[in-house]
Amino acid sequence: MIIIKIFIFFLYSPILILMRLINPLVSIKLHPINSQRLGHFLADVESFLLEQKHNSKKKRVKKINIFIHFYLSDPNSTQHICNHQVDNMIRRVIFIMPNFLVYPLYYFNNLFPDKDKFIAKIISPGTDPMGLYDMYPPQLYINEEEKNKGEEILSKIGIPKNSKFVCLNIRDDAYLRENFPNKDFSYHKYRNWNISNFEEAIKYLIHEKIYVIRVGKRSNKKLNIKSKYYIDVTNNTLPDLFDVYVGSHCYFCISTQSGFDAIPYVFRKPIAYLAVPISVFQTSSKRFMLTTKHHLKNEKILPISEIFNIECHDLFKTSEFNEKKITLMDLSSLEIKMFVSDMLKYVQNNLKLEDKYHKQKSFWKLFRKFIQKDPILKKKILIYNAVYNPSLLDKH
């Protein structure tokens, strides 16, 4: 095995040396794409394309940039490409090099101390700090043939053409357990939500004659809602096009932040986010409404100011919340219903923010104060346009 690696290294070493010699004039960068997690697969590529488009409008530089795009596999995954429709859309706009040709170059480049200079970097695709998503239209797209097929699938599951529908994306651990059986994702457990708490919100939308599609490849639990307006497609075999079509054509999306919401995000649809931690709030667009879980300490719900003060707004592992003795509790059915009701009114332009949310400024003042303290978060979050639903604002 070692002899084979040495042979391959010597085979690729001339390219690695050449990349460094010509770098002052020609920059060759490897662009690894995570094709096994939908959020990264779609949003990372869209962000990359937006940044390239934005940079091309700036003052021309003498240096030539060449990108080598390839899919980077996770050996712990049972699938190489999580969504073949997204794969088709990506290949329309950039050339994907075969993994077996590029991966050795990527692997051996990582042995060099200046390795980072030859890897394409994306500026925080999840937070869009430059506001590029509202500045430019989507770079990835569905063609007419795919739109027609998407409409046919929608009709087959019982949703008439031109009907309003909302995508409901509720995170649990079913998808990761199935597709990454050898990888421990328990550190993400704090991000899971109980679908039962969304039942009243679903019934509210049904009462408003709006279809609700519960999306996702897999789920642990189903709701017993008998209505033609509620369709749960989890654990069903549908074409990959279906996810992309409904995510790009929904009235809005309700999401607890998992891979699917990258689709409405990339296609500039309104999204009601229920997100943990607070530091991952999508703040860059007025299309987003935000809330989070209750944070409890000593069995008492913490006001938003205290969440910031004890610095549990930027924790990313279940163990980190445990170390601070913080218990995360889902919003109640009534709270989620109110959140969804406000989102619907917001999308319909019937929500008077000045009257109902006089504490908006209070939250964003706190948010800025604590985000600005962290140089990494400060760089990631520059635009504050989203609406915060103040269910957790100070009540005392």
TIKOL-728757 format. One record per residue: x, y, z of N, C-alpha, C in turn; residue in three letters. Coordinates in steps of 0.2 Angstrom, whole numbers, plus 5000, padded with zeros to 4 digits. Example, Ala and Ser with C-alpha at 12.3 -4.5 7.8 and 13.67 -1.06 7.14 Angstrom:
REM residues 2
506649725039506249785039506649845039ALA 506449895035506849955036506450005039SER 
END
This chain:
REM residues 396
500449945000500050005000500450065000MET 501050065004501450125005501850134998ILE 502050084995502350084988501950114983ILE 501250094983500750124978500750194980ILE 500650224986500550294988501150334985LYS 501750304986502350334984502350344977ILE 502150294973502150294966501650354963PHE 501050354966500550404964500850474966ILE 501150474972501450544974501950574968PHE 502350524966502850554961502450564955PHE 501950524953501550544947501250614947LEU 501050634953500650694954501150754956TYR 501650734958502150794961502350844956SER 502350824949502550884944501950934944PRO 501350904945500750954945500750994951ILE 500850964957500951004963501451054963LEU 502051044960502551094960502351144955ILE 502051124949501851174944501351224947LEU 500951204950500351244954500751294958MET 501251284961501551324965502051374961ARG 502351354956502751394952502451444948LEU 501851434946501451474942500951524946ILE 500951504952500451534957500451614956ASN 501051644956500951724955500551744949PRO 500551704944500151734938499551694937LEU 499551624938498951584937498851544944VAL 498251554946498051524953497551464951SER 497851404952497451344951497251314958ILE 496551314959496351294966495851234965LYS 495951194970495451134970494851154973LEU 494251134971493651144974493251084976HIS 493351054982493050994984492351014986PRO 491850974983491150984984490850924988ILE 490550934994490250884998489550864995ASN 489550814991488950784987488550744991SER 488650724998488350685001487850715007GLN 487850775008487450815012487150865008ARG 486450865007486150915003486250985004LEU 486251005011486351075012487051105009GLY 487551065010488251085007488251075000HIS 487951014997487951004990487651064986PHE 487051084988486751134984486951204986LEU 486951224993487051294995487751314994ALA 488251264995488951284995489151304987ASP 488851264983489051274976488651344973VAL 488051354975487751414974488151474976GLU 488351464983488751524986489351534982SER 489751474980490351484976490151524969PHE 489651504966489451534960489351614960LEU 488951624966488751694967489451734969LEU 489851704972490451744974490951754968GLU 490951704963491351714957490951764953GLN 490351764953489951824949490051884952LYS 490051894958490151954961490851984960HIS 491351934961492051954960492251974953ASN 491851944948491951964941491752034940SER 491352064944491052134943491552184946LYS 492052164950492552204953493052224948LYS 493552264950494052284946494452224944LYS 494652224937494952164935495652154937ARG 495852094939496552084941496952044936VAL 497652044937498052014932498051944933LYS 497951914939497951844940497451804937LYS 497551754934497051704931496851654936ILE 496251644937495951594942495651534938ASN 495951474940495651414937495451364943ILE 494851344943494551304948494451234945PHE 494751184949494651114948494051084952ILE 493451074950492951054954492850974954HIS 492750954960492650874961492250864967PHE 491950804967491550784973491950744978TYR 491950764984492350734989491950694993LEU 492150624993491750574996491950565004SER 491350555008491450535015491450455015ASP 491950425017491950355017491450325022PRO 491150365026490650335031489950335028ASN 489850365022489250365019489050315015SER 488450295014488250235010488050265003THR 488050325002487950354995488450404993GLN 488550414987489050464984488750524983HIS 488150524980487750584978487050584981ILE 486950634985486350634989485650654985CYS 485750684980485250704976485450714968ASN 485250674964485450674957485150734953HIS 484650764955484350824952484850874953GLN 485050884959485550934961486250924957VAL 486450864956487050844952486950874945ASP 486350854942486250884935486250954935ASN 485950994940485951064939486651094940MET 487051064944487751084945488151074939ILE 488051014936488450994930488351044924ARG 487751074924487551124919487951184919ARG 488251204925488551264925489351264927VAL 489551204929490251194930490451124928ILE 491051114926491351044924491551014931PHE 491350954932491550914938492050864935ILE 492650864938493150814936493050754940MET 493250694937493150634940493550624946PRO 493250604952493550594958494150564958ASN 494250504954494850464955495450504952PHE 495350554948495850594945496150644950LEU 495650674953495750734957495950724964VAL 495650674967495750654974496450644976TYR 496850614972497550604974497950674974PRO 497750724969498050784969497850824976LEU 497150814978496950844984497250814990TYR 497350754990497650714996498350734997TYR 498750734991499450754992499550824993PHE 499150874990499150944992499150954999ASN 498750915003498650925010499350915014ASN 499850885011500450865014500950925014LEU 500750975010501151035010500951095015PHE 501451125017501251185022500751235020PRO 500851245013500451305010499851275007ASP 499551215009499051185006498351225005LYS 498251275010497651315010497651365004ASP 498151385001498251424996497951394989LYS 497851324989497651294983496951254984PHE 496651284989495951254990495451314990ILE 494951304986494451354985494051364991ALA 493951424994493651445000492951484998LYS 492451465002491851495001491651535007ILE 491451595007491351645012490651625016ILE 490651585021490051565025489451565021SER 489351505017488751505013488151505017PRO 488151475023487551475027487251535030GLY 487751585030487551655033487451705028THR 487851705022487751755016487951825019ASP 488551835022488751895025488751955020PRO 488851945014488851995009488152015006MET 487651975008486951985005486951964997GLY 487351914995487351904988486651864985LEU 486351834990485751794988485151844986TYR 485151904989484651954987484951994982ASP 485551994980485852034975485852014968MET 485851944968485851914961485351854961TYR 485051834955484551784955484951714956PRO 484551654956484951594957485351574951PRO 485951544953486351524947486251454945GLN 485951414950485751344948485051354947LEU 484751304942484051314940483751254937TYR 483151254937482751194935482551214928ILE 482651174923482351184916481651174915ASN 481351194909480651184908480451114908GLU 480851064905480650994906480550974913GLU 481050994917481050974924480451004928GLU 480251064926479651094929479051054927LYS 478951034921478351004919478350934923ASN 478950904924478950834927478750844935LYS 478950904937478850924944478150934945GLY 477750964941477050974941476650914941GLU 476950864937476550804936476650764943GLU 477250764946477250724952476850754957ILE 476850824958476350864962475650844962LEU 475450834955474750814954474650744956SER 475050704955475050634957474950624965LYS 475250664969475150654976474550694978ILE 474150734974473550764976473550834976GLY 474050874974474050944974473950974967ILE 473351004967473151034960473651084958PRO 473751104951474151154949473951214951LYS 474451264953474351324955474151334962ASN 474151274966473951284973474451304977SER 474351334983474851354987474951304992LYS 475651284993475851234997476451255001PHE 476551235007477051245012477451185013VAL 478151195013478551135014478751135022CYS 478651075025478751065032479351025033LEU 479951045035480551015036480751005043ASN 480650945046480750935053481350885054ILE 481850905057482450865058482350815064ARG 482550755062482650705067483350665065ASP 483450605068484050575066484050515061ASP 483450505058483250445054483750445048ALA 483850505044484250505038484950495039TYR 485250525045485950515046486050445048LEU 485650415052485750345054485750295049ARG 485350305044485250265038485850275033GLU 486050335032486550345027487250355029ASN 487350365036488050365039488050315045PHE 487950245044487850205049488450195054PRO 489050215051489650205055489950265058ASN 489450315058489750385060489250405066LYS 489550425071489150445077488950525077ASP 488350535076488050605075487650625081PHE 487750585087487450605093487550675095SER 488150705093488250775095487750825092TYR 487450805087486950845084486250835087HIS 486150795092485450775095485050835097LYS 485450885099485050945102484650985096TYR 484850965090484551005084483850965082ARG 483750905085483150875083482450905086ASN 481950895083481250925085480750865085TRP 480250875089479750825090479150855085ASN 479050805080478550825075477850835078ILE 477650805083477050815086476850885088SER 477350925090477250995092477051035086ASN 477151005080476951045074476251035072PHE 475850985075475250965073474751025072GLU 474751065078474251125078474351175072GLU 475051185071475251235065475051205059ALA 475051135058474851105052474051115051ILE 473751105056472951105056472751185054LYS 473151225057473051305056473051315048TYR 473651285045473751305038473151265034LEU 472951205036472451165033471851215033ILE 471651235039471051285039471151345034HIS 471751365033471851415028471851395021GLU 471651335020471651305013472351305010LYS 472851295014473551285011473751215012ILE 474051185007474351115007474951125011TYR 475051065015475651055019476050995017VAL 476650995014477050935012477550925017ILE 477550875021478150855025478650825021ARG 479250855020479750835016480250805020VAL 480750765016481250735019481350665017GLY 481950635016481950565014481750515019LYS 481850525026481750485031481450525037ARG 481050485041480750515047480650455052SER 480650475059480550425064479850415066ASN 479450465065478750475067478350505062LYS 477650485062477250515057476650545062LYS 476250595059475650615062475050585059LEU 474550575063473950545061473450605059ASN 473550645054473150695051472750675045ILE 472150665045471750645040471450705036LYS 471850725031471650785027471950785020SER 471650795015471950805008472450855008LYS 472450905013472850955013473550945016TYR 473550885019474250865023474550805019TYR 475150805017475450755013476150745016ILE 476250685019476950665022477250615017ASP 477750645014478150605009478750575011VAL 478950585018479450545021479450475021THR 479950435020479950365020479650335013ASN 479550385008479250365002479850364997ASN 479750334991480250334986479950384981THR 480250444980480050484975480650514972LEU 480650534965481250554962481550614965PRO 482250614965482550674968482350744965ASP 482050744959481750804956481150834961LEU 480850784964480250804968480450854974PHE 480950844977481250884983481450954980ASP 481750954975482051014972481451054969VAL 480951024966480351054963479951094969TYR 479751054974479351084979479751134983VAL 480351124984480751174988480851234984GLY 480851234978480951294974480251324972SER 479651294973479051324971478551334977HIS 478751314983478351324989478151394990CYS 477551404994477351474996477851495001TYR 478051455006478551465011478751395014PHE 479351395017479551335020479651345028CYS 479451295032479551295039480051245040ILE 480651265043481151215044481551225051SER 481751165053482151165059482851155057THR 483051175052483751175049484051105048GLN 483951085042484251025040484351035032SER 484650985029484850985022484351015017GLY 483650995018483151015013483051085012PHE 483151125018483051195017483551235013ASP 484051195011484551235006484151245000ALA 483651204998483251214992482851274992ILE 482451294996482051354996482551414997PRO 483051405001483651455002483951474996TYR 484151424992484451444985484051474980VAL 483351454981482851474976482451534979PHE 482751564984482551634987481851634989ARG 481551574992480951574995480951595002LYS 480351615005480351635012480351575016PRO 480751575022480851525026480751545034ILE 480351505037480251515044480751465048ALA 481251485051481751445054481651435061TYR 481651375063481751365071482451335072LEU 482851375074483551355074483951355080ALA 484451315081484851305087485551295084VAL 486051325086486051385091485851455088PRO 485851505092485651565089486151595084ILE 486751575085487251605081487251585074SER 486851525072486751505065486151535062VAL 485851585065485251615063485351645056PHE 484951635051485051665044484751735045GLN 485251785045485051855046485051895040THR 485251865034485451915028484851935024SER 484251905025483651925021483051935024SER 482651985022481951995025481451935023LYS 481751885019481351825018481251785024ARG 481651795029481751745034481451765041PHE 481051725044480851735051481151685055MET 481351705061481751665066481551655073LEU 481651595075481551585082481951525084THR 481951505091482451455093482051415099THR 482451365101482151325107482151365113LYS 481751345118481851365125482451345128HIS 482851385131483451365135483351365142HIS 483351315146483251305153483851295157LEU 483851325163484451315167484051315174LYS 484251265178483851255185483151255184ASN 482951225178482151215177481851285175GLU 482151335174481851395172482051415165LYS 481551445162481751465155482151535155ILE 482651535151483151585151482851645146LEU 482851705148482651755144483251765139PRO 483151795133483651795128484251835130ILE 484251885134484851915137485251865140SER 484951825144485351775148485651725144GLU 485351705139485651655134486351685131ILE 486251745130486951785127487451785133PHE 487151815139487651825144488051765146ASN 487751705147488051645149488451605143ILE 488351645137488751625131488551545129GLU 487851535128487651475125487251485119CYS 487451545116487151565109487551535103HIS 488151505105488551485100488851415101ASP 488451365104488651295106488451255100LEU 488851205098488751165093488751085094PHE 488751065100488750995102488250985108LYS 487950935108487550915114487950915121THR 488550895120488950895126489050965129SER 489151015124489351085126488751115130GLU 488151095128487551125132487451085139PHE 487651025139487650985145488151015150ASN 488751035148489251055152489051125155GLU 488651165152488451225154487751215158LYS 487551155159486951135162486351165159LYS 486351165152485751195149485351145146ILE 484751145147484251095144483851135138THR 483851105133483451135127482751105127LEU 482251145126481551115126481251145120MET 480951105116480551125110480051175112ASP 479851215107479251265108478651225109LEU 478151245112477551215113477151215106SER 476651175106476151165100475851235099SER 475651275104475351335103475851385101LEU 476451385104477051435102477151425094GLU 477251365092477451345085476851365080ILE 476251355083475651385079475651455078LYS 475851495083475851565083476451585078MET 476951555079477551565074477351565067PHE 477051505065476851495059476251545056VAL 475851555061475351605059475651675057SER 476151695061476451755060476851755053ASP 477151695052477451685046477051695040MET 476451665040475951665035475751735034LEU 475551775039475351845039475951885036LYS 476551865038477151905035477251895028TYR 477151835025477151825018476651855014VAL 476051865018475451895014475451975015GLN 476051995019476052065020475552095025ASN 475352055029474752075034475052075041ASN 475652065042475952075049476252145050LEU 475952175055476252245056476752235061LYS 477452235059477952225063478052275069LEU 477952345067478052395072477552385077GLU 476952365076476452355082476552295086ASP 476652245082476752175086477452165089LYS 477952185085478652175087479052235089TYR 478752265094479152325096479852315100HIS 479952245101480552225104481052195099LYS 480852205093481352185088482052215089GLN 482052285090482652315090483052295096LYS 482652275102483052255108483452185106SER 483052145102483452075101484052095097PHE 483952125091484552135086485152175090TRP 484952225095485452255098485852205102LYS 485552165106485952105109486252065104LEU 485952045099486252005094486952035091PHE 486852095089487452125087488052135092ARG 487852145098488352155103488752095105LYS 488452035105488751975106489151945100PHE 488851955094489151935088489751975087ILE 489752035088490352075087490952065091GLN 490752035097491352015102491751955099LYS 491451915095491751855092492051875085ASP 492651875084492951895077492751855071PRO 492651785073492451735068491751745066ILE 491251755071490551765070490451835067LEU 490851885069490751955066490851945058LYS 491351905056491551905049490951865045LYS 490651815049490151775045489451815045LYS 489351855050488651885050488751965049ILE 488651995044488652065043488052095041LEU 487552065039486852085037486352065042ILE 485952115044485452095049484752115046TYR 484452075042483852095039483252055041ASN 483351995044482851945045482351975051ALA 481851935052481351955057481451905063VAL 481451925069481551885074480851875078TYR 480551825079479951815082480151815090ASN 479851855093480151875100479851825106PRO 479751765104479451725110479851715116SER 480551725114481051715120481351785122LEU 481051835120481351905122481151915130LEU 481551955133481451965140480751985142ASP 480451945147479751955149479651985156LYS 480251995159480252025166480452095165HIS 
END
